[in-house]
Every structure is written in C-alpha cells, then in structure tokens.
C-alpha cells in the first residue's frame, strides 16, 4: 500500500476514526475537543461524534509536502485534501508559530481570524546555533573536531529508544573515529545505557552530560 498513498490514507483514516469513536465514552456529552496535530485523526472523529467546538493545536513547522518539488500529483492531491479537511472541521486553529500553522493548514490560514499563535514559554534563542561561537562550544564540551561526532539531546527513557544509538555506534566505530554525546536526565535509563555500552565495549566512545 506504500505505493498507493491515497488508498493507504483512506484505509488508515477510516480505521482510526472508528477506533477513536469506540474508545470515547458514550455517556458523556462533550462540548469541546482539544486535539494535537499528532492525533489529527481525532478531528473527523470528534465531528462525527457531534462535538460542536473543535480546537486543533499544531506544533511541527515542517511538512513533507511544503517545498517538495518532487512530490507526485497524488501526493499533492492528498495533502490538499487534508488541508481542506483540517480547515473545514476545526473551529479554532492554534500553533506554536505561524510557520507551524501554515505547515498544517496551508498559507491561507494566515488570514483566518480563528487562527492564533501561542508562543512556547521557552526562549528558543538559547538554542539558536547562530547565537553561539562554535569554537567556544567545542571547548566547553571538549569536542574533538577531527572525530565524527554525534549528539542526542532529550530525556533518557525506554520510549525514546536510546539503546538503538548504541547499536548504531557499535557499527560506526568499526569505520570511523567516533564520539557520541548523550545529553539528558534519566538515571535509570542512563545506568542501562552504560551497562549495555560496557557489554559492547564502546563506553569509551560515549560522553554523558
């Protein structure tokens, strides 16, 4: 079905809507549905259940469809169909940025009075690489620019599958002089990663922060 995106989309959409409707309690009358973009199948499901106000909150400021000149006619048609559905069914559109709204609702959303940008509470400038001197960063983390350096930033937990990084590193060190930087909290998972790295004899290629 991967070769037929329209058929694949239609089958998955019908299945997911059915599952959502069956999972929601029937003895409660819901006035508002607040739906994140990674659960977009809930939008038509909420409408099907008769919920009058649907708020859709989008986060991702990227799209496989925007700026992709190699997309097929069917892929473009499918994206246009999704955009129309999201705009038709959602009563209010919230986004972490205007770009995130465009990625999900299309460029016309910028003129929609029911679109609101709610900026995240984190100062993103702190994570903008253009605000830092590369040499200072290299010195601070003792990065060897001659090596093939990899970095993972995030909470250390099973669901993020950092153990896969160790499997990848095990293969990489056979071909390159590598170093893996793991930045994040999670003592239980960290101990598991250290134990696995020792077993694979690759702990010397890893730095935890």
Backbone as CSV, one residue per row, in Angstrom:
resi,resn,N_x,N_y,N_z,CA_x,CA_y,CA_z,C_x,C_y,C_z
1,UNK,0.813,-1.222,0.000,0.000,0.000,0.000,0.842,1.265,0.000
2,UNK,2.152,1.122,0.324,3.013,2.291,0.350,3.096,2.973,-0.995
3,UNK,2.860,2.209,-2.098,2.913,2.788,-3.426,1.620,3.511,-3.793
4,UNK,0.593,3.328,-2.975,-0.717,3.924,-3.261,-1.142,4.773,-2.068
5,UNK,-0.575,6.003,-1.932,-0.831,6.820,-0.739,-2.292,7.153,-0.514
6,UNK,-3.061,7.310,-1.585,-4.471,7.672,-1.416,-5.256,6.515,-0.800
7,UNK,-5.028,5.302,-1.316,-5.710,4.119,-0.766,-5.262,3.877,0.662
8,UNK,-3.964,3.979,0.892,-3.412,3.776,2.230,-4.006,4.779,3.211
9,UNK,-4.048,6.039,2.806,-4.599,7.094,3.658,-6.068,6.834,3.972
10,UNK,-6.842,6.470,2.958,-8.274,6.248,3.144,-8.539,5.098,4.111
11,UNK,-7.775,4.014,3.979,-7.970,2.855,4.858,-7.580,3.174,6.289
12,UNK,-6.432,3.825,6.460,-5.981,4.160,7.814,-6.901,5.173,8.461
13,UNK,-7.375,6.143,7.680,-8.262,7.175,8.210,-9.554,6.563,8.728
14,UNK,-10.152,5.686,7.939,-11.407,5.057,8.346,-11.220,4.216,9.598
15,UNK,-10.104,3.472,9.653,-9.832,2.619,10.808,-9.618,3.442,12.065
16,UNK,-8.824,4.514,11.968,-8.512,5.324,13.135,-9.740,6.073,13.645
17,UNK,-10.550,6.584,12.750,-11.778,7.272,13.170,-12.679,6.305,13.925
18,UNK,-12.798,5.093,13.405,-13.624,4.072,14.052,-13.098,3.755,15.449
19,UNK,-11.790,3.634,15.587,-11.190,3.318,16.888,-11.397,4.444,17.893
20,UNK,-11.231,5.672,17.446,-11.413,6.816,18.343,-12.852,6.886,18.826
21,UNK,-13.790,6.741,17.923,-15.206,6.804,18.300,-15.576,5.702,19.284
22,UNK,-15.002,4.524,19.116,-15.302,3.420,20.023,-14.646,3.602,21.384
23,UNK,-13.512,4.329,21.416,-12.781,4.496,22.676,-13.388,5.559,23.586
24,UNK,-14.092,6.510,23.017,-14.643,7.622,23.794,-15.939,7.198,24.491
25,UNK,-16.093,7.657,25.725,-17.299,7.326,26.483,-18.539,7.882,25.805
26,UNK,-19.584,7.073,25.779,-20.829,7.475,25.118,-21.808,8.143,26.081
27,UNK,-21.526,8.034,27.387,-22.473,8.580,28.371,-22.118,10.017,28.767
28,UNK,-21.183,10.613,28.060,-20.766,11.984,28.365,-20.968,12.843,27.121
29,UNK,-21.556,14.020,27.311,-21.738,14.960,26.204,-20.574,15.951,26.228
30,UNK,-19.748,15.903,25.225,-18.567,16.767,25.175,-18.888,18.048,24.411
31,UNK,-18.472,19.178,24.978,-18.706,20.474,24.337,-17.525,20.884,23.453
32,UNK,-16.305,20.533,23.879,-15.098,20.953,23.167,-14.133,19.786,23.031
33,UNK,-13.511,19.698,21.867,-12.436,18.727,21.658,-11.159,19.505,21.368
34,UNK,-10.139,19.278,22.189,-8.845,19.946,22.013,-7.873,18.887,21.489
35,UNK,-7.439,19.040,20.262,-6.726,17.968,19.573,-5.360,18.457,19.091
36,UNK,-4.324,17.690,19.413,-2.984,17.997,18.932,-2.800,17.413,17.530
37,UNK,-1.915,18.026,16.783,-1.760,17.661,15.374,-1.274,16.231,15.180
38,UNK,-0.552,15.673,16.175,-0.097,14.294,16.018,-1.216,13.286,16.257
39,UNK,-2.402,13.792,16.589,-3.590,12.935,16.717,-4.691,13.479,15.811
40,UNK,-4.288,13.860,14.589,-5.211,14.544,13.681,-6.409,13.689,13.293
41,UNK,-6.309,12.381,13.399,-7.447,11.525,13.074,-8.615,11.776,14.026
42,UNK,-8.310,12.374,15.173,-9.383,12.660,16.127,-10.282,13.800,15.657
43,UNK,-9.805,14.610,14.698,-10.600,15.739,14.225,-11.885,15.259,13.544
44,UNK,-11.818,14.428,12.508,-13.070,13.938,11.913,-13.860,13.058,12.872
45,UNK,-13.151,12.374,13.780,-13.863,11.543,14.763,-14.689,12.424,15.694
46,UNK,-14.123,13.548,16.133,-14.851,14.466,17.016,-16.071,15.044,16.322
47,UNK,-15.904,15.375,15.052,-17.037,15.907,14.292,-18.127,14.846,14.133
48,UNK,-17.705,13.625,13.909,-18.660,12.523,13.744,-19.443,12.284,15.030
49,UNK,-18.803,12.532,16.185,-19.477,12.331,17.473,-20.352,13.519,17.849
50,UNK,-20.372,14.541,17.000,-21.262,15.668,17.249,-20.701,16.734,18.168
51,UNK,-19.392,16.728,18.413,-18.787,17.757,19.262,-18.790,19.082,18.489
52,UNK,-19.323,20.116,19.106,-19.598,21.353,18.377,-18.367,22.235,18.184
53,UNK,-17.450,22.240,19.143,-16.270,23.086,19.048,-15.018,22.213,19.021
54,UNK,-14.239,22.371,17.960,-13.011,21.592,17.815,-11.831,22.547,17.700
55,UNK,-10.890,22.397,18.629,-9.670,23.207,18.630,-8.507,22.314,18.210
56,UNK,-7.783,22.722,17.200,-6.637,21.946,16.726,-5.357,22.717,17.018
57,UNK,-4.430,22.066,17.689,-3.173,22.696,18.105,-2.026,22.026,17.350
58,UNK,-1.279,22.816,16.586,-0.198,22.263,15.769,1.152,22.737,16.302
59,UNK,2.156,21.884,16.131,3.491,22.163,16.653,4.553,22.160,15.554
60,UNK,4.458,21.190,14.646,5.529,20.989,13.682,5.545,22.087,12.632
61,UNK,6.708,22.732,12.478,6.857,23.788,11.478,7.458,23.246,10.195
62,UNK,7.343,21.942,9.994,7.869,21.313,8.778,6.785,20.439,8.180
63,UNK,6.915,20.188,6.899,5.962,19.332,6.197,6.666,18.664,5.034
64,UNK,6.367,17.390,4.814,6.939,16.677,3.671,6.416,17.225,2.355
65,UNK,5.339,17.991,2.416,4.688,18.455,1.203,5.136,19.860,0.812
66,UNK,5.404,20.709,1.811,5.790,22.072,1.506,7.217,22.121,0.984
67,UNK,7.430,22.795,-0.119,8.769,22.956,-0.665,9.346,21.705,-1.287
68,UNK,8.531,20.675,-1.456,8.997,19.430,-2.060,8.595,19.416,-3.534
69,UNK,9.556,19.720,-4.394,9.256,19.818,-5.822,9.093,18.460,-6.485
70,UNK,9.503,17.400,-5.788,9.454,16.064,-6.374,8.183,15.294,-6.001
71,UNK,7.267,15.936,-5.310,6.053,15.233,-4.904,5.188,14.931,-6.119
72,UNK,4.542,13.794,-6.080,3.701,13.375,-7.194,2.368,14.100,-7.163
73,UNK,1.623,13.951,-8.238,0.294,14.563,-8.307,-0.604,14.027,-7.207
74,UNK,-0.564,12.696,-6.971,-1.414,12.095,-5.942,-1.029,12.572,-4.547
75,UNK,0.281,12.718,-4.316,0.745,13.191,-3.019,0.275,14.618,-2.769
76,UNK,0.368,15.454,-3.785,-0.095,16.839,-3.659,-1.608,16.884,-3.462
77,UNK,-2.324,16.046,-4.187,-3.784,15.988,-4.036,-4.168,15.565,-2.625
78,UNK,-3.428,14.585,-2.097,-3.711,14.091,-0.760,-3.479,15.179,0.283
79,UNK,-2.373,15.924,0.126,-2.096,16.985,1.086,-3.168,18.070,1.010
80,UNK,-3.560,18.445,-0.188,-4.613,19.452,-0.347,-5.915,18.996,0.306
81,UNK,-6.199,17.701,0.184,-7.426,17.151,0.780,-7.354,17.225,2.304
82,UNK,-6.184,16.912,2.849,-6.020,17.002,4.305,-6.170,18.439,4.784
83,UNK,-5.534,19.368,4.070,-5.609,20.777,4.450,-7.059,21.246,4.469
84,UNK,-7.812,20.897,3.444,-9.220,21.301,3.382,-10.016,20.693,4.533
85,UNK,-9.712,19.435,4.870,-10.435,18.780,5.957,-10.140,19.462,7.284
86,UNK,-8.853,19.726,7.572,-8.493,20.365,8.832,-9.135,21.751,8.947
87,UNK,-9.134,22.496,7.850,-9.719,23.839,7.879,-11.231,23.785,8.023
88,UNK,-11.859,22.806,7.392,-13.322,22.700,7.429,-13.824,22.234,8.797
89,UNK,-13.105,21.311,9.408,-13.602,20.681,10.628,-13.152,21.368,11.916
90,UNK,-12.040,22.068,11.882,-11.560,22.710,13.114,-12.132,24.116,13.225
91,UNK,-12.681,24.414,14.402,-13.282,25.731,14.621,-12.239,26.770,15.005
92,UNK,-11.214,26.324,15.719,-10.133,27.214,16.101,-8.802,26.532,15.816
93,UNK,-7.832,27.325,15.372,-6.528,26.785,14.981,-5.450,27.455,15.805
94,UNK,-4.742,26.677,16.600,-3.662,27.194,17.424,-2.334,26.631,16.927
95,UNK,-1.298,27.433,17.011,0.010,26.961,16.585,1.116,27.556,17.422
96,UNK,2.226,26.821,17.558,3.381,27.349,18.274,4.071,28.449,17.475
97,UNK,3.794,28.488,16.177,4.338,29.538,15.312,3.445,29.647,14.085
98,UNK,3.576,30.763,13.380,2.812,30.928,12.142,3.224,29.885,11.122
99,UNK,4.508,29.543,11.104,5.008,28.541,10.165,4.398,27.170,10.438
100,UNK,4.202,26.847,11.718,3.572,25.574,12.069,2.135,25.526,11.561
101,UNK,1.431,26.647,11.665,0.055,26.705,11.167,0.012,26.532,9.656
102,UNK,0.946,27.154,8.957,0.993,27.028,7.503,1.287,25.590,7.103
103,UNK,2.182,24.916,7.843,2.555,23.540,7.518,1.379,22.584,7.630
104,UNK,0.398,22.914,8.480,-0.745,22.023,8.679,-2.000,22.505,7.955
105,UNK,-2.216,23.828,7.916,-3.464,24.362,7.377,-3.313,25.055,6.021
106,UNK,-2.077,25.215,5.551,-1.873,25.921,4.290,-1.681,27.420,4.503
107,UNK,-1.212,28.106,3.478,-0.858,29.521,3.605,-2.059,30.426,3.867
108,UNK,-3.238,30.033,3.435,-4.426,30.876,3.635,-4.797,31.028,5.107
109,UNK,-4.248,30.149,5.963,-4.596,30.221,7.385,-4.114,31.526,8.003
110,UNK,-3.103,32.160,7.398,-2.571,33.410,7.946,-3.619,34.517,7.939
111,UNK,-4.648,34.372,7.096,-5.731,35.357,7.035,-6.980,34.908,7.782
112,UNK,-6.881,33.784,8.464,-8.030,33.239,9.183,-8.124,33.893,10.562
113,UNK,-9.229,34.588,10.857,-9.357,35.245,12.166,-9.424,34.269,13.331
114,UNK,-9.668,32.985,13.051,-9.742,31.987,14.115,-8.401,31.261,14.316
115,UNK,-7.358,31.770,13.695,-6.012,31.229,13.908,-5.282,32.079,14.947
116,UNK,-4.649,31.430,15.911,-3.894,32.131,16.933,-2.523,31.459,17.098
117,UNK,-1.492,32.273,17.218,-0.161,31.762,17.512,0.082,31.902,19.007
118,UNK,0.353,30.787,19.662,0.662,30.783,21.095,2.127,30.384,21.229
119,UNK,2.963,31.354,21.495,4.394,31.087,21.539,4.746,30.225,22.752
120,UNK,5.649,29.265,22.583,6.058,28.418,23.710,6.780,29.237,24.766
121,UNK,6.715,28.816,26.036,7.334,29.594,27.120,8.857,29.527,27.127
122,UNK,9.439,28.676,26.312,10.897,28.519,26.281,11.498,29.544,25.325
123,UNK,12.564,30.163,25.746,13.272,31.119,24.897,14.091,30.345,23.873
124,UNK,13.577,30.266,22.648,14.226,29.455,21.621,15.555,30.040,21.170
125,UNK,15.794,31.335,21.456,17.067,31.939,21.064,18.248,31.250,21.745
126,UNK,17.983,30.666,22.907,19.064,29.970,23.607,19.537,28.734,22.845
127,UNK,18.688,28.242,21.937,19.020,27.033,21.194,19.366,27.332,19.736
128,UNK,19.473,28.612,19.407,19.834,29.004,18.049,21.346,28.951,17.897
129,UNK,21.855,28.074,17.035,23.319,27.935,16.916,24.013,29.203,16.430
130,UNK,23.253,30.095,15.783,23.856,31.333,15.287,24.196,32.300,16.418
131,UNK,23.657,32.026,17.623,23.934,32.900,18.762,25.147,32.443,19.567
132,UNK,25.814,31.419,19.094,26.951,30.872,19.830,28.171,30.784,18.925
133,UNK,29.298,30.924,19.546,30.557,30.749,18.826,30.905,29.266,18.817
134,UNK,31.091,28.718,17.640,31.346,27.278,17.514,32.590,26.859,18.282
135,UNK,33.600,27.686,18.292,34.837,27.332,18.987,34.640,27.261,20.494
136,UNK,33.796,28.173,21.040,33.507,28.127,22.474,32.777,26.850,22.839
137,UNK,31.826,26.449,21.997,31.075,25.214,22.250,31.992,24.008,22.205
138,UNK,32.895,23.986,21.240,33.840,22.872,21.114,34.710,22.759,22.368
139,UNK,35.135,23.899,22.883,35.971,23.891,24.079,35.178,23.468,25.313
140,UNK,33.951,23.956,25.434,33.130,23.667,26.610,32.845,22.181,26.744
141,UNK,32.517,21.519,25.638,32.175,20.105,25.688,33.351,19.205,25.290
142,UNK,34.517,19.823,25.119,35.725,19.067,24.784,35.507,18.210,23.541
143,UNK,34.944,18.839,22.528,34.668,18.151,21.264,35.932,18.114,20.417
144,UNK,36.242,16.957,19.921,37.374,16.807,19.013,36.867,16.970,17.584
145,UNK,37.162,18.095,16.931,36.624,18.328,15.581,37.147,17.357,14.536
146,UNK,38.174,16.600,14.867,38.721,15.634,13.921,37.907,14.339,13.895
147,UNK,37.067,14.163,14.906,36.268,12.944,15.001,34.908,13.127,14.323
148,UNK,34.240,11.989,14.082,32.860,12.008,13.601,31.977,12.071,14.842
149,UNK,31.415,13.254,15.133,30.692,13.485,16.375,29.182,13.386,16.176
150,UNK,28.536,12.663,17.090,27.086,12.526,17.083,26.551,12.990,18.432
151,UNK,25.352,13.579,18.432,24.778,14.074,19.679,23.304,13.713,19.766
152,UNK,22.885,13.326,20.963,21.467,13.075,21.239,21.081,13.923,22.437
153,UNK,20.010,14.717,22.293,19.536,15.570,23.377,18.094,15.197,23.687
154,UNK,17.814,14.851,24.928,16.446,14.503,25.293,16.406,13.672,26.559
155,UNK,15.201,13.481,27.066,15.008,12.671,28.272,15.429,11.238,28.003
156,UNK,16.148,10.658,28.948,16.599,9.279,28.800,15.507,8.337,29.306
157,UNK,14.891,7.599,28.394,13.812,6.691,28.770,13.653,5.641,27.675
158,UNK,12.959,4.570,27.998,12.791,3.460,27.057,12.089,3.893,25.784
159,UNK,11.083,4.764,25.916,10.259,5.112,24.760,11.063,5.851,23.691
160,UNK,12.145,6.524,24.085,12.977,7.230,23.116,14.047,6.334,22.497
161,UNK,14.172,5.139,23.041,14.999,4.098,22.419,16.445,4.544,22.186
162,UNK,17.077,5.092,23.233,18.477,5.464,23.093,19.394,4.254,22.916
163,UNK,18.896,3.069,23.264,19.716,1.873,23.100,20.032,1.622,21.627
164,UNK,19.151,2.083,20.752,19.420,1.944,19.320,20.665,2.740,18.925
165,UNK,20.883,3.873,19.608,22.070,4.675,19.329,23.341,3.875,19.604
166,UNK,23.291,3.038,20.634,24.465,2.223,20.957,24.701,1.170,19.882
167,UNK,23.622,0.599,19.361,23.762,-0.359,18.257,24.376,0.322,17.038
168,UNK,23.927,1.563,16.801,24.458,2.332,15.675,25.927,2.668,15.904
169,UNK,26.247,3.101,17.115,27.629,3.466,17.436,28.564,2.262,17.309
170,UNK,28.083,1.109,17.716,28.896,-0.113,17.628,29.352,-0.376,16.192
171,UNK,28.449,-0.077,15.236,28.804,-0.266,13.825,29.669,0.882,13.312
172,UNK,29.389,2.100,13.800,30.119,3.264,13.315,31.592,3.229,13.693
173,UNK,31.898,2.774,14.916,33.292,2.785,15.366,34.168,1.820,14.570
174,UNK,33.533,0.908,13.856,34.292,-0.002,13.009,34.807,0.695,11.751
175,UNK,34.184,1.838,11.423,34.510,2.524,10.179,35.106,3.908,10.391
176,UNK,34.753,4.557,11.531,35.212,5.922,11.759,35.660,6.109,13.202
177,UNK,36.435,7.164,13.421,36.799,7.570,14.769,35.651,8.418,15.297
178,UNK,34.794,7.848,16.148,33.519,8.468,16.532,33.474,8.846,17.998
179,UNK,32.521,9.723,18.288,32.180,10.034,19.671,30.692,10.362,19.719
180,UNK,29.988,9.773,20.668,28.557,10.007,20.851,28.338,10.804,22.129
181,UNK,27.690,11.958,22.002,27.366,12.794,23.156,25.890,12.599,23.481
182,UNK,25.615,12.182,24.713,24.237,11.970,25.159,23.926,13.002,26.239
183,UNK,22.995,13.914,25.941,22.645,14.995,26.860,21.207,14.790,27.328
184,UNK,21.018,14.606,28.635,19.662,14.422,29.151,19.644,13.763,30.509
185,UNK,18.485,13.853,31.175,18.306,13.268,32.504,17.559,11.944,32.406
186,UNK,17.784,11.118,33.419,17.119,9.820,33.496,18.094,8.775,34.009
187,UNK,18.276,8.743,35.330,19.323,7.915,35.925,19.135,6.427,35.654
188,UNK,17.878,5.956,35.717,17.634,4.525,35.492,18.042,4.117,34.090
189,UNK,17.614,4.892,33.100,17.960,4.583,31.718,19.450,4.789,31.472
190,UNK,20.033,5.770,32.124,21.464,6.027,31.956,22.274,4.823,32.416
191,UNK,21.873,4.232,33.535,22.581,3.044,34.028,22.458,1.887,33.041
192,UNK,21.279,1.748,32.429,21.087,0.694,31.432,21.971,0.927,30.212
193,UNK,22.072,2.195,29.804,22.895,2.518,28.642,24.373,2.267,28.923
194,UNK,24.802,2.631,30.128,26.205,2.403,30.492,26.510,0.913,30.529
195,UNK,25.578,0.124,31.096,25.783,-1.324,31.167,25.857,-1.940,29.772
196,UNK,24.979,-1.490,28.882,24.980,-2.025,27.518,26.233,-1.592,26.769
197,UNK,26.668,-0.345,27.000,27.872,0.148,26.338,29.109,-0.631,26.789
198,UNK,29.153,-0.963,28.077,30.271,-1.766,28.585,30.273,-3.154,27.953
199,UNK,29.087,-3.725,27.832,28.967,-5.057,27.241,29.421,-5.053,25.785
200,UNK,29.139,-3.961,25.083,29.542,-3.840,23.676,30.969,-3.297,23.524
201,UNK,31.570,-2.904,24.659,32.926,-2.356,24.678,33.016,-1.065,23.854
202,UNK,32.043,-0.180,24.051,32.039,1.094,23.332,31.872,2.281,24.283
203,UNK,31.947,2.033,25.589,31.718,3.104,26.556,32.738,4.230,26.397
204,UNK,33.935,3.895,25.942,34.984,4.911,25.778,34.657,5.896,24.661
205,UNK,33.667,5.569,23.840,33.271,6.452,22.738,32.055,7.304,23.084
206,UNK,31.603,7.260,24.346,30.389,7.955,24.756,30.691,8.941,25.866
207,UNK,30.056,10.120,25.786,30.156,11.116,26.856,28.754,11.532,27.258
208,UNK,28.473,11.441,28.574,27.165,11.812,29.100,27.236,13.217,29.724
209,UNK,26.179,13.996,29.504,26.078,15.328,30.102,24.684,15.516,30.699
